[in-house]
Amino acid sequence: MDSDVKRQEGFAQGAEALSPEEMERINRYTRREYGPQEVYAFSLVLCDNEVDRDGERFSLAALDALRELFLGRTCILDHERKSANQTARIYQTELETEPDRRTQAGEPYTRLTARAYLPRTRRNEETIALIESGILKEVSISCAVARRVCSVCGETDCAHEAGQWYGGVQCVRILEEPTDAYECSFVAVPAQREAGVRKAFVEDGEATLEKALGAAARGDRDLTPREARLLAEELTSLRQQAAWGAAYRKSLQENALRYCAVTQPGAPREVLEKAFAHLTAPELEALSRGLEREAALRLPIRPQTLPEKSPETAPAVQAYRI
């Protein structure tokens, strides 16, 4: 099965005092050794094992795999994957379990948490202030999973629809076997009420506009800037293709009308235009070819002949023959 890319959101928490152990972890990702006063660190809740609005959830094994995969991953803004958007880097991850809290699936509620850092520079002062004030709070992860297992039948490819009930069992797609973790991102508008969760799916590394538009139409979330840009590009391309198709169809119809003038001279043009308006381009193309053959039989094309030479001009013409 092709990998699906899942985005699911959590939230960021304020900074805490940095221990020597944390500084050691941070300095694994820096080119020189930094001191506690040179960096700002904060906590992240990346995702959990609760069923989300689309009827899907991470398994505990998947969360544990993501714990390893997210080490060293970057934090960006709005899933815009460009270097100028890099804000922080994850240097520590762990799973936190609440034994007394059960998920919809009956498992102990478990969340994947992380710690991220960024250098204290003049450029980052505004970012740090936004995190401290709670403006930059919601975060979204982007990761690839190999399997989405149906909780009803245990298959990865079945007719059961997520969120529907079958024989007293609700269908939930269980996300298994993460293959990669791409990034986490600060986002503006979370869709889920708890922990500000918003997610989208990406296939083959690109956002599928159909699913993104479906989620937006249901009010589950807004389109990201990248999805909106891709949609605008797709609409522009479709308009161009539609214009080219309309021009091609018009040329086919004009050819058919021209040949009809030869094969059916008594047929009114207005009547023919109405009849041709309901034909597809392939149908018009076939009709035009048939009418062209019939027109050729009615008006055969004769080879062009030279005018007969007069005796006066014949010697001059002969003089220039090679």
C-alpha positions as CSV (number, residue, x, y, z in Angstrom):
1,M,0.0,0.0,0.0
2,D,1.3,3.5,-0.8
3,S,2.3,5.6,2.1
4,D,-0.2,8.2,3.3
5,V,1.0,11.4,5.0
6,K,-0.8,12.4,8.1
7,R,-0.9,15.8,9.7
8,Q,-2.3,16.0,13.2
9,E,-2.0,19.0,15.6
10,G,-1.3,19.5,19.2
11,F,0.0,22.6,21.1
12,A,3.1,24.3,22.4
13,Q,3.7,25.2,26.0
14,G,5.9,27.9,27.6
15,A,9.6,27.7,28.3
16,E,11.2,25.9,31.3
17,A,14.6,26.1,32.9
18,L,17.2,24.2,30.9
19,S,19.2,21.5,32.7
20,P,22.7,20.4,31.7
21,E,21.2,17.2,30.3
22,E,18.9,19.2,28.0
23,M,21.8,21.4,26.9
24,E,23.7,18.3,26.0
25,R,20.8,17.1,23.8
26,I,20.4,20.5,22.2
27,N,24.1,20.7,21.4
28,R,23.9,17.5,19.4
29,Y,22.2,19.6,16.7
30,T,24.3,22.7,16.8
31,R,27.7,23.4,15.1
32,R,29.1,24.9,18.3
33,E,28.3,24.4,22.0
34,Y,25.6,26.8,23.2
35,G,24.9,27.8,26.8
36,P,21.5,27.9,28.5
37,Q,21.3,31.7,28.2
38,E,21.7,31.5,24.4
39,V,18.7,29.3,23.6
40,Y,15.0,29.3,24.2
41,A,13.3,25.9,24.6
42,F,9.6,25.0,24.9
43,S,7.4,21.9,25.2
44,L,5.2,20.5,22.4
45,V,2.2,18.1,22.4
46,L,2.5,16.7,18.9
47,C,-0.3,14.1,18.7
48,D,-2.1,11.3,20.7
49,N,-4.0,8.0,20.3
50,E,-7.5,9.4,20.5
51,V,-10.0,9.0,17.6
52,D,-10.2,12.2,15.6
53,R,-12.9,13.8,13.5
54,D,-12.1,11.8,10.5
55,G,-12.5,8.6,12.4
56,E,-8.8,7.8,12.6
57,R,-6.2,7.3,15.3
58,F,-2.6,6.4,15.9
59,S,-1.9,3.1,17.4
60,L,0.4,3.0,20.5
61,A,3.1,1.3,18.4
62,A,2.8,4.1,15.9
63,L,3.2,6.7,18.5
64,D,6.3,5.0,19.8
65,A,7.8,4.9,16.3
66,L,7.0,8.6,15.8
67,R,8.8,9.3,19.1
68,E,12.1,8.2,17.4
69,L,11.3,9.6,14.0
70,F,10.7,13.2,15.3
71,L,14.0,13.6,17.0
72,G,15.9,16.4,15.2
73,R,13.0,17.4,13.0
74,T,12.4,21.1,12.3
75,C,9.5,23.3,13.3
76,I,8.1,25.6,10.6
77,L,5.1,27.8,9.9
78,D,1.9,26.7,8.2
79,H,3.6,23.6,6.6
80,E,5.4,25.8,4.1
81,R,8.5,23.8,3.6
82,K,11.2,26.3,2.9
83,S,14.4,27.2,4.8
84,A,13.2,30.8,5.6
85,N,10.2,29.2,7.5
86,Q,12.3,27.2,9.9
87,T,11.6,28.3,13.4
88,A,12.9,25.7,15.9
89,R,14.2,22.2,16.1
90,I,13.0,19.2,18.2
91,Y,15.7,17.8,20.4
92,Q,13.7,15.5,22.8
93,T,10.6,13.3,22.5
94,E,8.7,11.1,24.9
95,L,5.3,9.4,25.4
96,E,3.1,10.5,28.3
97,T,0.3,8.2,29.5
98,E,-2.7,9.0,31.7
99,P,-3.6,5.6,33.2
100,D,-7.0,6.8,34.5
101,R,-8.1,8.2,31.2
102,R,-9.3,5.9,28.4
103,T,-9.7,6.7,24.7
104,Q,-12.7,5.9,22.6
105,A,-10.9,2.6,21.7
106,G,-10.5,1.7,25.3
107,E,-6.7,2.3,25.4
108,P,-4.9,4.4,28.1
109,Y,-4.8,7.9,26.7
110,T,-1.2,8.5,25.4
111,R,0.3,11.6,23.9
112,L,3.5,12.2,22.1
113,T,5.3,15.2,23.5
114,A,8.5,16.9,22.5
115,R,10.9,19.7,23.4
116,A,12.2,22.1,20.8
117,Y,14.7,25.0,20.9
118,L,15.6,28.1,18.9
119,P,18.5,30.5,19.4
120,R,17.9,33.7,21.3
121,T,18.6,36.2,18.4
122,R,17.1,39.6,17.6
123,R,15.3,38.0,14.7
124,N,13.7,35.4,17.0
125,E,12.6,37.8,19.7
126,E,9.2,38.2,18.1
127,T,8.7,34.4,17.8
128,I,9.7,33.8,21.4
129,A,7.2,36.6,22.5
130,L,4.4,35.0,20.4
131,I,5.1,31.6,22.0
132,E,5.2,33.1,25.5
133,S,2.0,35.0,25.0
134,G,0.1,31.9,23.7
135,I,-0.4,33.3,20.2
136,L,1.9,30.7,18.7
137,K,0.4,27.6,20.4
138,E,-1.2,25.1,18.1
139,V,1.2,22.9,16.2
140,S,0.6,20.3,13.5
141,I,2.8,17.4,12.6
142,S,3.4,15.9,9.2
143,C,4.4,12.3,8.9
144,A,4.1,9.3,6.6
145,V,2.3,6.0,7.6
146,A,2.4,2.8,5.6
147,R,-0.9,1.3,6.7
148,R,-4.4,2.4,7.7
149,V,-6.1,-0.6,9.3
150,C,-9.9,-0.9,9.6
151,S,-11.1,-1.6,13.1
152,V,-14.1,-3.6,11.8
153,C,-12.4,-6.2,9.6
154,G,-8.7,-5.6,10.1
155,E,-8.0,-5.0,6.4
156,T,-6.3,-2.0,4.8
157,D,-8.5,-2.0,1.8
158,C,-12.2,-2.5,2.4
159,A,-15.6,-0.9,1.9
160,H,-16.1,0.1,5.5
161,E,-16.3,3.9,5.9
162,A,-14.6,5.6,8.9
163,G,-17.1,6.9,11.4
164,Q,-19.9,4.5,10.4
165,W,-21.3,1.7,12.6
166,Y,-21.3,-2.0,11.5
167,G,-22.9,-4.5,13.8
168,G,-22.4,-2.4,16.8
169,V,-18.8,-1.6,16.0
170,Q,-17.7,1.8,14.7
171,C,-15.3,1.8,11.9
172,V,-12.0,3.6,12.8
173,R,-8.9,3.7,10.6
174,I,-5.9,2.8,12.8
175,L,-2.7,4.4,11.5
176,E,0.2,2.0,11.7
177,E,3.8,1.7,10.8
178,P,5.1,5.3,10.4
179,T,7.8,5.4,7.8
180,D,9.0,9.0,8.2
181,A,8.4,12.2,10.1
182,Y,8.7,15.4,8.1
183,E,8.2,18.4,10.3
184,C,5.9,20.1,12.9
185,S,4.4,23.4,12.1
186,F,2.8,26.3,13.9
187,V,-0.7,26.7,12.6
188,A,-3.3,29.4,13.0
189,V,-6.7,27.7,13.1
190,P,-7.1,24.2,14.8
191,A,-10.2,22.3,13.9
192,Q,-10.6,20.0,16.9
193,R,-11.8,21.4,20.2
194,E,-9.3,19.4,22.3
195,A,-5.6,20.2,21.9
196,G,-6.4,22.2,18.8
197,V,-6.1,19.3,16.4
198,R,-6.2,19.8,12.6
199,K,-5.0,17.4,10.1
200,A,-4.7,16.7,6.4
201,F,-3.6,13.9,4.2
202,V,-0.8,13.9,1.6
203,E,-0.2,11.2,-1.0
204,D,3.2,10.9,-2.8
205,G,4.5,14.0,-0.9
206,E,1.8,16.4,-2.2
207,A,-1.5,17.5,-0.7
208,T,-4.5,15.9,-2.3
209,L,-6.8,18.8,-3.1
210,E,-9.9,16.6,-3.2
211,K,-9.5,15.6,0.5
212,A,-8.5,19.1,1.5
213,L,-11.5,20.6,-0.3
214,G,-13.8,18.0,1.2
215,A,-12.5,18.8,4.7
216,A,-12.9,22.5,4.1
217,A,-16.5,22.0,2.7
218,R,-17.4,20.1,5.8
219,G,-16.0,22.9,8.0
220,D,-13.4,20.6,9.6
221,R,-10.6,23.0,8.7
222,D,-9.5,25.8,6.4
223,L,-7.2,25.4,3.4
224,T,-3.6,26.0,4.1
225,P,-1.8,28.7,2.0
226,R,-0.1,26.0,0.1
227,E,-3.3,24.1,-0.7
228,A,-5.0,27.4,-1.8
229,R,-2.0,28.1,-4.1
230,L,-2.2,24.6,-5.6
231,L,-5.9,25.0,-6.1
232,A,-5.5,28.3,-7.9
233,E,-2.8,26.8,-10.1
234,E,-5.1,23.8,-10.9
235,L,-8.0,26.1,-11.8
236,T,-5.8,28.2,-14.1
237,S,-4.7,25.0,-15.8
238,L,-8.2,23.7,-16.2
239,R,-9.4,27.1,-17.6
240,Q,-6.6,27.0,-20.2
241,Q,-7.4,23.4,-21.2
242,A,-11.1,24.3,-21.4
243,A,-10.3,27.2,-23.7
244,W,-8.2,25.0,-25.9
245,G,-10.9,22.4,-26.0
246,A,-13.6,24.9,-26.9
247,A,-11.5,26.3,-29.8
248,Y,-10.8,22.8,-31.1
249,R,-14.5,21.9,-30.9
250,K,-15.4,25.1,-32.8
251,S,-13.0,24.3,-35.6
252,L,-14.5,20.8,-35.9
253,Q,-18.0,22.3,-36.1
254,E,-17.0,24.8,-38.7
255,N,-15.5,22.0,-40.9
256,A,-18.7,20.0,-40.6
257,L,-20.8,23.0,-41.6
258,R,-18.6,23.8,-44.5
259,Y,-18.8,20.2,-45.9
260,C,-22.6,20.2,-45.3
261,A,-22.8,23.2,-47.6
262,V,-21.6,20.9,-50.3
263,T,-23.3,17.7,-49.4
264,Q,-26.6,19.2,-48.1
265,P,-26.9,22.6,-49.7
266,G,-30.6,22.9,-48.8
267,A,-30.1,22.4,-45.1
268,P,-30.4,25.7,-43.1
269,R,-27.2,26.5,-41.2
270,E,-29.1,27.4,-38.0
271,V,-30.7,23.9,-37.9
272,L,-27.3,22.2,-38.4
273,E,-25.7,24.4,-35.7
274,K,-28.4,23.3,-33.2
275,A,-27.9,19.6,-34.2
276,F,-24.1,19.8,-33.8
277,A,-24.3,21.6,-30.5
278,H,-25.2,18.3,-28.7
279,L,-22.3,16.4,-30.2
280,T,-19.0,15.7,-28.4
281,A,-15.7,16.6,-30.0
282,P,-14.9,13.0,-31.0
283,E,-18.4,12.7,-32.6
284,L,-17.9,16.0,-34.5
285,E,-14.5,14.8,-35.6
286,A,-16.0,11.5,-37.0
287,L,-18.9,13.4,-38.7
288,S,-16.5,15.9,-40.2
289,R,-14.4,13.1,-41.7
290,G,-17.5,11.4,-43.2
291,L,-18.8,14.6,-44.7
292,E,-15.3,15.4,-46.1
293,R,-15.3,12.1,-48.0
294,E,-18.8,12.7,-49.3
295,A,-17.9,16.2,-50.4
296,A,-14.8,14.9,-52.2
297,L,-17.0,12.5,-54.3
298,R,-19.4,15.4,-55.2
299,L,-16.6,17.8,-56.1
300,P,-13.5,15.8,-57.2
301,I,-10.3,17.8,-57.1
302,R,-8.6,17.8,-60.6
303,P,-4.9,18.2,-61.0
304,Q,-3.9,21.7,-62.1
305,T,-2.7,22.0,-65.7
306,L,-0.6,24.5,-67.5
307,P,-2.2,26.6,-70.1
308,E,-1.5,25.6,-73.7
309,K,1.5,27.3,-75.2
310,S,1.0,29.6,-78.2
311,P,3.5,29.3,-81.1
312,E,4.7,32.8,-80.3
313,T,5.7,32.0,-76.7
314,A,7.0,28.5,-77.2
315,P,10.6,29.3,-78.3
316,A,11.1,31.6,-75.3
317,V,9.8,29.0,-72.9
318,Q,11.9,26.3,-74.4
319,A,15.0,28.5,-74.1
320,Y,14.8,28.4,-70.3
321,R,14.1,24.7,-69.9
322,I,16.7,22.8,-67.9
